[in-house]
Amino acid sequence: MSEQYILGIDQSTQGTKAVLLNHKGAIVCRTDLLHRQIINDKGWVSHDGDEIYKNVIQLIPKLLEKAQVSKEAIAGVGISNQRETTILWDKPTGKPLSTAVVWQCARAQEITERLKELGYGSRILRKTGLPLSPYFPAAKMSWLISNVLKKEQFYKDYCIGTMDSYLVYRLTGGKVYKTDCSNASRTQLMNLKTLNWDEEICSLFQVDKDRLPEITDSDGDYGVTDFEGYLNHPVPIRSIMGDSHGALYAQCCYEHGMVKATYGTGSSIMMNVGDTPIFSRNGLASSVAWRISGKVNYVLEGNLNYSGAVITWLKDDVKLIASPKETEELAWGANPKDSTYFVPAFSGLGAPYWDSKAKAGFCGMTRITGRNEMVKAVLDSIAYQINDVVRAMEEDAGIPVQEVRVDGGPTGNKYLMQFQADILGKTIRIPQVEELSVLGCSYLAGVTLGVFRSGCLSDNITYEGYQPELAESAREQKINGWLEAVGRNRSNTH
């Protein structure tokens, strides 16, 4: 029998990639397509769901031709996705009824503020594990229903969900309408204990729970696809995970207390807390890591709106750099006596502050502050935000974190990784393999289908490490300066 491959699709914020995994669970080929970032004059961030779906369909022939792998060699599919991005589509045709509301977008803020004023915040947190915020899909769904469906009365038969359920629906020609437990746990509509849509919470957000996709296992049966006739035979979709959950799985963080941080457009920091949820007292979210063959693992998680995106801001908006690669040398060259901090609250602050009205800004600039120092402050802001979250995790879980496993593009920046180790006071471990999100979900699909042996994932990953070098007194001084800068940029209502 010829070698079989697993096809992985990673639908992320900036674009979509497709990868092929060989029988050893190693990525052997990859291809990508970007999609538009649609930002209006109100700062609303949107994506075109039809453009994204067409990109997925285009990527598959490109990938197989590039890899020189036959269509018959594809055994199955795994999908990882940008989480919280919310889309409304027409049930009969699968076509979007509007652009998708991207996870970064805070347009639904009035909805969460109204619920907060009515006193529902603590009840929503207790049931869903998530602090009331326009970041999560519940408010985004409510906004879409009010502002799209109610204005277009002729749209009666609709579906609404996150990008995973939308892609599954379209790839299966409307035959399968499901989401996995990891994505469902991030909607703010799923009860964290029953793992079902919560009728009361859905009602508060005015979302009809019967319109939502079925919740199933991360290694569940998501139907079959031939990518609109490209493959000669349909293949099964056998794994779905939110991108950060896929990265946690690929980082082999299977044990209680293990932590990983994904540096993407934003950042997701996760701690595996085992088979019982921990409800945070420190501004973190409680979510499902995954549910595999009926067995659930939970996480504590902190989400940052802007981490890697601040480097894009430096390049595209303020034009302090021509390429992200420049930031490392510029940061090393900064004056160590400079006292500048940068708070990247472009769309408010995420965990552990959850202040959607906070503003971005530089603090502590002096006459010695120049280009190098500003770039360094922007990079440092990523590390400070992650430290805020890890500290909150240690307090919530009562577990001292020994190391943090990291992934994502910015982890290639040696200055940032050393500063991250210094400011955390912990070991940083970087896997010498890319595309952790799609690797995790694709590996799970391959194990489910019997293409990979269980445990082979760790055979393909080696790690590079960074150790803290900063004195404890200097570390605390820097952290205190950061906390002061955050306080200056927060809203008066926090």
N, C-alpha and C positions, 0 to 999 in steps of 0.2 A: 504494500500500500504506500502511495506517495506521501510525503510529509504534509501534515495539516497545519494551518495557521489560524490564529485568532485575530480578527479585525477589531481594533479599538477606535472609538470616536470620542474625541474630547471637544465638546462644544463650550468654549470659554468666552470671557468677556470681550476680548479683542478680536478673536477669530475662532476658526474651527480647524482641528487637525485630525488626521487619520493615521493610524500606525498599524504595522503588522508585527505580531509576536510569533516566533518560531516555536518548535516543540519543546524547547528548553525554557520558554517564558521570557525570552529576551527580545527587545525591540530591534527589528532588522531593517525597517524602512519607515519613513515618515513623510507626509506632505501636508501643507497648510494653505488655508485661504482666509484672508481678513474680511471682516464685514464693517459696514459704516457705523460710526458712533454718532448718533443723531442727537444733537444738543440744541435746544431752542433758547430764546432770549430770557426765559424764566429759569434756565439752568436745568430743565428736565432732561433726563438721559433716556434715550429710547433705542431699540434695535428693530430692524425689519425681520420678522419671523420667516417670511417667505424667502428673503435673501439668504438667511441662515440655512434653511432647509435645502435650497438649491445648491448651496455650497457643499453640504454633506453629499448630495447626489453626485456632484462634479468630482469630489475628492476621491471616490472609490476607484474609478478607472485610472485616474492619475497615479494613485498609490500602487495598484497592481501592475501597471505598465512600468513604473519606475523600479519596482522590486523584481520584475520579470517572474511573477508568480501567477499561476493559472487560476481562473475563476473557481475551478473545481476544488482547489486546495483550501478554500475558506470553510472552516468548520462552524464558526459562530461569531457573535458580535457582543462586545461590551461597550457601554456608553457612560462617560462621565460628563457632568454638565456644570455650567455656572449656576450657582444656587440663587434663590430668591427672585431672580428675574422672572417676571410674570407675564403670561400671554393669554389672550382671549381669542378663540377661533370658532368658526362656523362648523357645527358638527357634521352636516351632510358633505361638505366639500373639503374640510380640513384647512381652509384658508383663513389666515388671521383677519380678525375684524378691526384691528387697529395695530399700531406698533406695540412692541413689548415694553413694559416698564422695567428698566434695568435696576438691579439691586442697589446701585449707588443713588438712585433717584428718590428724593424726599417729597415728591409732589403730594403724597397722601398724608402729610403731616397733620392737617386739620382733622382728619378722621381719628388719628391716635390721640390728639389733644382733647377731642370731645369725649372719647371714652375714658381718658385719664381724669378729666373734670367730673365725670359721672361716677368716678370711684371704682372703675373696673380693673385698673392696672394690676393690683395684687392678685385678684382672682384669675386673670388671664395668665399671669406669671406662674401661679401655683398649678394650673392645669396644663399649660403648654411648655413650661420651662423657659419661656422667652420673655424678656422685658418688653413692654409695649413700645413699639417703634415703627415708623414708616419704612424702615429697612426691610421688614419682613413682608411676605406676600399677602397676608390677610388684609392689610390696609390697601395694598396695591390692587387686589381683587375688588375690594369694595369701591375703590376709585374708578376702576374700569367699568364695573357694573353701573355705577351712577352716571359716569360721563360718556360712556359709549353705548351700552345697551339701552339705557332709558331714553337716549336721544334718537336711537335708531329702532323704533318700535317693531319694525318688520323682522328683526333678528330675534327669533324665539328659541331656536334649537342651537344651543352653544355649548362649548366646553371651555373650561378655564383651569389653568394650572401653571406649573413651572416647566422649564425647557425640556426636561426629560420626558414628561408625559406628552408634550406636544410633538417631540421628535418620534417617539414610539407610535403615536397615533398616525402620523403621516407616513412613517416607514412601513407600517402594516396596513396601509390603505384604509384606516379608520376601524380596523377589526379589534384593536387592543387599546384600551384606555386605562392605563395603570401608572402608578408612581411607586418608587421604592420608599422604604421606611426612613432612610436617611434624609431624602428630600422632603418627605411629608412632615418630618419633625421640625423642619425649618420654616414651615408656612405660618406658624402661630395659629393653626386651626386643628392640629392633631393633639389629642390627649396623650401626654407622655407615658401614662401608666397603662391605659387600655390599648394604645397604639391604633386607635380609630379616630375618624373625624369627630370632633366634639360638637354635639348639637347646639349647646348653649353658646359656645364661643363663635361658631358659624353664624348664629342668629345675631349676636352682638355686632358682627361685621357685615351683616345683611348679605351673607353668602349662602346660597342653597347647597347644603352638603351633598344632595343627590346629584348635583352637577359636577362634583369633584371626581377625580380619578380614583379607582380602587387602589388601596394601599397593599403592597405585597413585599415579599422578601427581596433583599438586595441581589440574591441569586435566583430570583423568581423566573417564571416563564412569561416573557414579554412578546410572544408570538414570533412570526418569521417575516423576513424581508428579502426581496431580490433587488433592492435599490432601483425601483421603477424599471425592472426588466433587464438591468445590466447583467446580473448573475444568471447563469443557466438554470439554477435551482434555488429556491428560497433557503435561507439559513436562519437558525434560531438566534434571537436576542436573549442572552442568558445572564446578563448582569447590568444593573443600573446603580450608580452611586453619585451623590454630589461630589464635585471635584475635590473638596477638602477631605472628605471621607475616604475617597479613593487613595489620596496621598497618605493618609494615616494608615490605611491597610497596606500599601506598598512599603511604607517605612517599617513594617512589622511591629507596629505599636499595639500588640495584642494583649499586653498585660496591664493590670491596674497600676496607674501612676506614670505610665509612659507618655511623653509629650512630644508633639511635633508642631512646627510652625511653617506654614506655606506663605512664601513671599510672592504674591501675584500683583495684580492691579491694586487690590486691597490685600489684607492678610487674614488668615484664619489660624488661630492657635488653639490646639486641642489637647486635652488630657483624657486618656481612657480611664473611666472610673468603674468599669466592670458591669455587672448585670443589674445594678440598682441605681436609679438616677440620683444625683446630688443636686439639690436646688440651691443656687448660689445666693449668698448674702452680700456679694461684692460686685454686682453688676455684670456677671457672666451669664451666658446662656447655657441651658441644659438641653442636650439633643441626643438623638440616637446616632451612634457611630455607624452601625449596620445591623441588619437582622439577616442572618445566614442560616438556612435550613431551620427556621423558626426560633433560633437562639439570638437574643438581642444583647448588644453591648452599648453602653451609654457613654457620653462624653460631657465634660465641661468645656465650653468654647468661648473665646473672645474674638470678636471680629473688628477689624480696622477698615475704615472706608478708604483711606489713602495710605498705601505703603509704597510699592513699586511705582504707583501712578505719580508720586511726587517727582520721580526722575524724569518721567515723560513731561511733566509740567515744567521742569527746569529746561528741557530741550525745546519743546514746541511753543510754550507760552511766554516765558521770560527770556528764553534764548541765551542762557548763561553757559550752556554746553551745546556742542554739535552732535555728540554721541554719548550714550550712557556710559561707555567705556572710559570717558574722560574723568568721571566723578572720582574714581579711585585715586588717581594721581593728584588731583586737585585737593582732595580731602587730606591726603598724607602731607601735602604742602602747606596746609593751613597753620596759622600762628596758634600754638598750643595755649597761649594766654587769652585768646579771644573768648568772650562770654556769650556769644550769640546762640539763641535757641530758635527753632522753627516749629510751630504748631500747625500741622497740616489739616485743619478743620474746614476744608473747602465745602463739604456738605455736612457739617457738624462733626461731633466726635462719637465714635462707636464705643465699644467696651474699653474700660469698665465705667465710662462716664455717661454714655447715652444722652448726650446734650446735642440735640439736632439744631440748636440755634447758635452754637459756638462758631466763632469765626477764625479763619486762618491768619497767621501773621508771624513775623520775626520779632523777637524780644531780646533785649540786652545788647544791641549793636553799639559799637563804639567807633572811634576814628580808625582803629586798626582793622575793622571789619571790611573785607573786600570780597572778591569773587570766590577765592578759595574757601574763606570762612563761611560764606553763605551756602556754598555747595556742601561743605562738611556738616553744617547745621541741618540741612535738608536730609542728608543720609542718616545723621544721628537720630532724627525724629522717628525713623522706622524702628530703630533699636529701642528707644525709650518707650514707644507704645507697646512693643512686645514685652518689655520688662514689666510694664504696668499689669498686663494680663497674667503673666506667669506668677507674679507676686499674689494676685487675687486668687489664682488657682491653688497655690500652696495653702492659703488661709482657708479656702472653702473645703478642700479635700483633706486637710491635715496631713499632707504628704510632702516632705521636702523633695523638690525636683533635683535630680543629679545631673541630668543632661537634657538637651533639647535637640531633636533631630529636625533638620531644616531642609527645605527644598524650594525651588522657584528660581527664576532668572537672576534676581539680585544677590543670590548666594554665591555667585561667581565673583563678587566684589570683595577682595581680601580685606580692605579697610573696614567695610561694614561688618564682615563676619568677626574680625578681631574685636571691634568695638562692641558688637553684640555679646560676645563672650565676656568682655570686661564689665559691661553694664549689668548683665545677668549674674555675674560671678559664678558661671557654670560652664561646663563643657558644651561646645557646639559640634554636632556631627553632621557632615554633609555627604549624602550618598553620591558616588561617582556614576550616576545614571540620571538621565533627564526624564521628563514627562511622567512624574510619579502618579499624578491623578489618573491618567488613562492607563498606566501600567497596572495600578491596583485593581481597577474594575475589569480590565481585560484578563488579568491573571485569574480573577475570581470566575469569570465566564469560562476560561479554559479548564479550570479544575472541575467546575460543574459539569462540563461536557466530556470530561475524561481525557482531554488533550494534554494537560499538564499533570504531573504528580504533585500532590500536596507538599508544600515545603520547598519547592524548587525556586521560589521567588528569591529567598535569601541567598541562594547560590550565585545570583547575578549581581549582587550589590556589595561593593566595598565602600568604606567611609574615610573621609578626610576629617581631621579634628582640629579645633581651636581651643586653647586653654586660656582662662582669664589671667591677665598680667597686671591689672590695675589694683593698687592698694585699696583696701576696704574704705578708708577715710575719704579718698579721692572719689571713689564710686558713689558713696552716699552724698557727697557734696554736689556731684553732677546731677544725681537723681533729684535732690532737693531743688536745684535750679530749674530743672525740667518741670517739676510739679508747680513751682511758682509761675512759670511761663504759661502752663495750661490754665491755671487759675485766672490769669489776666485775660485770656482769650475766651473764657466761658461766658455764657449768657447770664443775665441777672436772675433768671428763673430757675437755675439748677439747685 
